[in-house]
Amino acid sequence: MIEFAYKIVQMIERFVVRYSLVGDKTFFNAADFPWTSLLEENWKTIRTELDGILEYGDVLPNFQDISKDQKALTTDDEWKTYFLYGFGFRAEKNCERCPETARLVA
């Protein structure tokens, strides 16, 4: 079952790349994403909220525990995750803990 799900994810990823409006580059021009300037301008606010979350880094989930596909990238406990949005869903409690970051991302 896991192998089947993995193949489905790979097919979806190929579809997204093929029909992407911005392409599949290693690096993108920031001018193509004007909303990023809002995040850059507010980096200190975002960083302050991040620092509050990082105080609890030991209990944050590992990337590979959230997405099994990431086991190729990491198998240790050093790559932690904290999603505000994932797979089209808003992580309400996480957004409540980082209200300004959530507002900026929204």
C-alpha positions as CSV (number, residue, x, y, z in Angstrom):
1,M,0.0,0.0,0.0
2,I,2.8,2.4,0.9
3,E,4.6,1.7,-2.4
4,F,1.3,2.4,-4.3
5,A,0.9,5.7,-2.5
6,Y,4.5,6.6,-3.2
7,K,3.9,6.0,-6.9
8,I,0.8,8.2,-6.8
9,V,2.7,11.0,-5.2
10,Q,5.4,10.7,-7.9
11,M,2.8,10.9,-10.6
12,I,1.3,14.0,-9.1
13,E,4.7,15.7,-8.7
14,R,5.5,15.0,-12.4
15,F,2.1,16.5,-13.4
16,V,2.7,19.6,-11.3
17,V,6.1,20.1,-12.8
18,R,4.8,19.6,-16.3
19,Y,2.0,22.1,-16.0
20,S,3.5,24.6,-13.7
21,L,3.0,28.2,-14.6
22,V,6.5,29.1,-13.3
23,G,8.5,26.2,-14.5
24,D,10.8,23.8,-12.7
25,K,14.0,25.8,-12.1
26,T,16.6,25.4,-9.3
27,F,16.3,29.2,-8.6
28,F,13.5,31.5,-9.3
29,N,13.5,35.3,-9.8
30,A,12.0,37.0,-6.8
31,A,10.3,39.5,-9.2
32,D,8.1,36.5,-10.4
33,F,6.7,36.3,-6.8
34,P,5.9,39.8,-5.6
35,W,4.3,38.6,-2.4
36,T,7.8,37.5,-1.1
37,S,8.7,41.2,-0.5
38,L,6.0,41.3,2.3
39,L,7.7,38.3,4.0
40,E,11.2,39.9,3.6
41,E,10.0,43.2,5.0
42,N,8.6,41.4,8.1
43,W,11.4,39.0,8.7
44,K,11.9,40.2,12.3
45,T,8.3,39.5,13.2
46,I,8.5,36.1,11.7
47,R,11.8,35.4,13.4
48,T,10.5,36.4,16.8
49,E,7.6,33.9,16.5
50,L,10.0,31.3,15.2
51,D,12.3,31.8,18.2
52,G,9.3,31.1,20.5
53,I,8.6,27.8,18.6
54,L,12.3,26.7,18.6
55,E,12.3,26.8,22.4
56,Y,10.3,23.5,22.1
57,G,12.4,22.1,19.3
58,D,12.9,18.7,21.0
59,V,9.1,18.0,20.7
60,L,8.7,19.2,17.2
61,P,8.1,16.4,14.7
62,N,10.9,15.2,12.5
63,F,10.4,15.9,8.8
64,Q,10.5,12.2,7.9
65,D,7.8,11.5,10.5
66,I,5.4,13.9,8.8
67,S,6.2,12.9,5.3
68,K,7.6,9.3,4.9
69,D,8.9,10.3,1.4
70,Q,11.6,12.4,3.1
71,K,13.5,9.4,4.5
72,A,15.8,9.8,1.5
73,L,16.7,13.3,2.8
74,T,17.0,12.7,6.5
75,T,16.8,9.9,9.0
76,D,18.0,11.7,12.1
77,D,16.2,14.0,14.5
78,E,17.8,17.2,13.3
79,W,15.3,18.3,10.6
80,K,12.2,19.5,12.5
81,T,8.9,20.7,11.0
82,Y,6.3,23.2,11.9
83,F,3.7,23.7,9.3
84,L,1.3,26.6,9.0
85,Y,-0.3,25.0,5.9
86,G,0.2,21.6,4.4
87,F,-1.4,19.7,1.6
88,G,-4.0,22.5,1.3
89,F,-5.0,22.5,5.0
90,R,-4.4,25.2,7.6
91,A,-2.8,23.9,10.8
92,E,-5.0,26.0,13.1
93,K,-3.1,25.5,16.4
94,N,0.2,26.3,14.7
95,C,-1.2,29.4,13.1
96,E,-2.6,30.5,16.5
97,R,0.9,30.2,18.0
98,C,2.4,32.3,15.2
99,P,-0.5,34.7,14.4
100,E,1.5,37.4,12.6
101,T,3.4,34.9,10.5
102,A,0.1,33.2,9.6
103,R,-1.4,36.5,8.7
104,L,1.6,37.4,6.5
105,V,1.6,34.0,4.7
106,A,-2.2,34.2,4.2
